[in-house]
Amino acid sequence: MPEHVLRFVLAQIAKLAVHDKELRTKLVLSGSFGRIQELQFGAENETKELIDKINKTYPSEILSFYSVNKYRVYECKPNPIYTARDPRKQCIG
């Protein structure tokens, strides 16, 4: 999703979440709140500020469950078992 559209959606959520407990509950139960937390990585400052506004509407227990430490970035390396091989060459090792 383009960053400017994402900011618009997050701004609407931030504005509504302050007063709507049902919205906050649905965000958590649907997994959307966790996805919002993942958006912090690589986001621009304006987007991070909107996410912080949304986070301020939740209790600390929920925020600690979805903390940044939960989302670690792992380096993915190709598995040689699943890579395409040339049948004319023998695999060494």
GROMACS elastic network, one bead per residue, 0.5 to 0.9 nm:
[ bonds ]
;  ai    aj funct       b0    kb
    1     4     6  0.85197   500
    1     5     6  0.68211   500
    1     6     6  0.64107   500
    2     5     6  0.54601   500
    2     6     6  0.62325   500
    2     7     6  0.87677   500
    3     7     6  0.61488   500
    3     8     6  0.87144   500
    3    43     6  0.81717   500
    3    44     6  0.82516   500
    3    47     6  0.80092   500
    4     7     6  0.51595   500
    4     8     6  0.64294   500
    4     9     6  0.88910   500
    4    47     6  0.89430   500
    5     8     6  0.51079   500
    5     9     6  0.63731   500
    5    10     6  0.86716   500
    6     9     6  0.51657   500
    6    10     6  0.61039   500
    6    11     6  0.84765   500
    6    47     6  0.78505   500
    7    10     6  0.50880   500
    7    11     6  0.59597   500
    7    12     6  0.86266   500
    7    46     6  0.75196   500
    7    47     6  0.57321   500
    7    50     6  0.74078   500
    8    11     6  0.51074   500
    8    12     6  0.63814   500
    8    13     6  0.87771   500
    9    12     6  0.52280   500
    9    13     6  0.63219   500
    9    14     6  0.86502   500
   10    14     6  0.59952   500
   10    15     6  0.85003   500
   10    36     6  0.85697   500
   10    47     6  0.76822   500
   10    50     6  0.61797   500
   10    51     6  0.70657   500
   10    54     6  0.80424   500
   11    14     6  0.50567   500
   11    15     6  0.61249   500
   11    16     6  0.86573   500
   11    47     6  0.88039   500
   11    50     6  0.61795   500
   11    51     6  0.86729   500
   11    53     6  0.87932   500
   11    54     6  0.87449   500
   12    15     6  0.51166   500
   12    16     6  0.61929   500
   12    17     6  0.84163   500
   13    16     6  0.52048   500
   13    17     6  0.56982   500
   13    18     6  0.86484   500
   13    23     6  0.85529   500
   13    50     6  0.88967   500
   13    54     6  0.71954   500
   14    17     6  0.53256   500
   14    18     6  0.67016   500
   14    50     6  0.66614   500
   14    51     6  0.76971   500
   14    52     6  0.89028   500
   14    53     6  0.59623   500
   14    55     6  0.86721   500
   14    57     6  0.83580   500
   15    18     6  0.61622   500
   15    19     6  0.80807   500
   15    53     6  0.86446   500
   15    54     6  0.83175   500
   16    19     6  0.59701   500
   16    20     6  0.60469   500
   16    23     6  0.77504   500
   16    24     6  0.89793   500
   17    20     6  0.50796   500
   17    21     6  0.68518   500
   17    22     6  0.85641   500
   17    23     6  0.61962   500
   17    24     6  0.58776   500
   17    54     6  0.68470   500
   17    57     6  0.66943   500
   18    21     6  0.77681   500
   18    24     6  0.85664   500
   18    53     6  0.88697   500
   18    54     6  0.78452   500
   18    56     6  0.86020   500
   18    57     6  0.57833   500
   19    23     6  0.88289   500
   19    57     6  0.88038   500
   20    23     6  0.53853   500
   20    24     6  0.66428   500
   20    25     6  0.89129   500
   21    24     6  0.51385   500
   21    25     6  0.62537   500
   21    26     6  0.86842   500
   22    25     6  0.50467   500
   22    26     6  0.61478   500
   22    27     6  0.85866   500
   23    26     6  0.51072   500
   23    27     6  0.61272   500
   23    28     6  0.87509   500
   24    27     6  0.51443   500
   24    28     6  0.64886   500
   24    29     6  0.87805   500
   24    33     6  0.83199   500
   24    57     6  0.80677   500
   24    58     6  0.76381   500
   25    28     6  0.53278   500
   25    29     6  0.61814   500
   25    30     6  0.85389   500
   26    29     6  0.50485   500
   26    30     6  0.58097   500
   26    31     6  0.83518   500
   26    32     6  0.81819   500
   26    33     6  0.87483   500
   27    30     6  0.54435   500
   27    31     6  0.62757   500
   27    33     6  0.51296   500
   27    34     6  0.83943   500
   28    31     6  0.53418   500
   28    32     6  0.61362   500
   28    33     6  0.50242   500
   28    34     6  0.71050   500
   28    62     6  0.87262   500
   29    32     6  0.76554   500
   29    33     6  0.81460   500
   30    33     6  0.76902   500
   30    34     6  0.89088   500
   31    34     6  0.53889   500
   31    35     6  0.64352   500
   31    36     6  0.88072   500
   32    36     6  0.61029   500
   32    37     6  0.86446   500
   33    36     6  0.50196   500
   33    37     6  0.63829   500
   33    38     6  0.88253   500
   33    66     6  0.83241   500
   34    37     6  0.50790   500
   34    38     6  0.64454   500
   34    39     6  0.89086   500
   34    66     6  0.63038   500
   35    38     6  0.50304   500
   35    39     6  0.64803   500
   36    39     6  0.51740   500
   36    40     6  0.72713   500
   36    51     6  0.70447   500
   37    40     6  0.57493   500
   37    41     6  0.82837   500
   37    51     6  0.73873   500
   37    55     6  0.87957   500
   37    66     6  0.70400   500
   37    67     6  0.78752   500
   37    68     6  0.75970   500
   37    71     6  0.87656   500
   38    41     6  0.61661   500
   38    68     6  0.81033   500
   38    71     6  0.71430   500
   39    42     6  0.72796   500
   39    43     6  0.63890   500
   39    47     6  0.84322   500
   39    48     6  0.82483   500
   39    51     6  0.84275   500
   40    43     6  0.53209   500
   40    44     6  0.82818   500
   40    47     6  0.76088   500
   40    48     6  0.58792   500
   40    51     6  0.74601   500
   40    68     6  0.88429   500
   41    44     6  0.89318   500
   41    48     6  0.88862   500
   43    46     6  0.81430   500
   43    47     6  0.60450   500
   43    48     6  0.63905   500
   44    47     6  0.54140   500
   44    48     6  0.63796   500
   44    49     6  0.88283   500
   45    48     6  0.50325   500
   45    49     6  0.61745   500
   45    50     6  0.87468   500
   46    49     6  0.51359   500
   46    50     6  0.64350   500
   46    51     6  0.87941   500
   47    50     6  0.51653   500
   47    51     6  0.63068   500
   47    52     6  0.86705   500
   48    51     6  0.50362   500
   48    52     6  0.61663   500
   48    53     6  0.86950   500
   49    53     6  0.63198   500
   49    54     6  0.87820   500
   50    53     6  0.50230   500
   50    54     6  0.63789   500
   50    55     6  0.86349   500
   51    54     6  0.50653   500
   51    55     6  0.61154   500
   51    56     6  0.86993   500
   52    56     6  0.62082   500
   52    57     6  0.89913   500
   53    56     6  0.52803   500
   53    57     6  0.70669   500
   54    57     6  0.55971   500
   54    58     6  0.74405   500
   55    58     6  0.55390   500
   55    59     6  0.83276   500
   55    60     6  0.89273   500
   55    63     6  0.70193   500
   56    59     6  0.76600   500
   56    60     6  0.87019   500
   56    63     6  0.89474   500
   58    61     6  0.82324   500
   58    62     6  0.66052   500
   58    63     6  0.68613   500
   59    62     6  0.57541   500
   59    63     6  0.66339   500
   59    64     6  0.89154   500
   60    64     6  0.60186   500
   60    65     6  0.85856   500
   61    64     6  0.52220   500
   61    65     6  0.63453   500
   61    66     6  0.88666   500
   62    65     6  0.51099   500
   62    66     6  0.64162   500
   62    67     6  0.85434   500
   63    66     6  0.51798   500
   63    67     6  0.58729   500
   64    68     6  0.85420   500
   65    70     6  0.78269   500
   66    69     6  0.81246   500
   66    70     6  0.64836   500
   66    71     6  0.82546   500
   67    70     6  0.56654   500
   67    71     6  0.75375   500
   68    71     6  0.54756   500
   68    72     6  0.76254   500
   69    72     6  0.63610   500
   78    81     6  0.86531   500
   78    82     6  0.77384   500
   78    83     6  0.71614   500
   79    82     6  0.56409   500
   79    83     6  0.65260   500
   80    83     6  0.51900   500
   80    84     6  0.82400   500
   80    85     6  0.88124   500
   81    84     6  0.83979   500
   82    85     6  0.88076   500
   85    88     6  0.85997   500
   85    89     6  0.77886   500
   85    90     6  0.89929   500
   85    91     6  0.85696   500
   86    89     6  0.56102   500
   86    90     6  0.81636   500
   87    90     6  0.72296   500
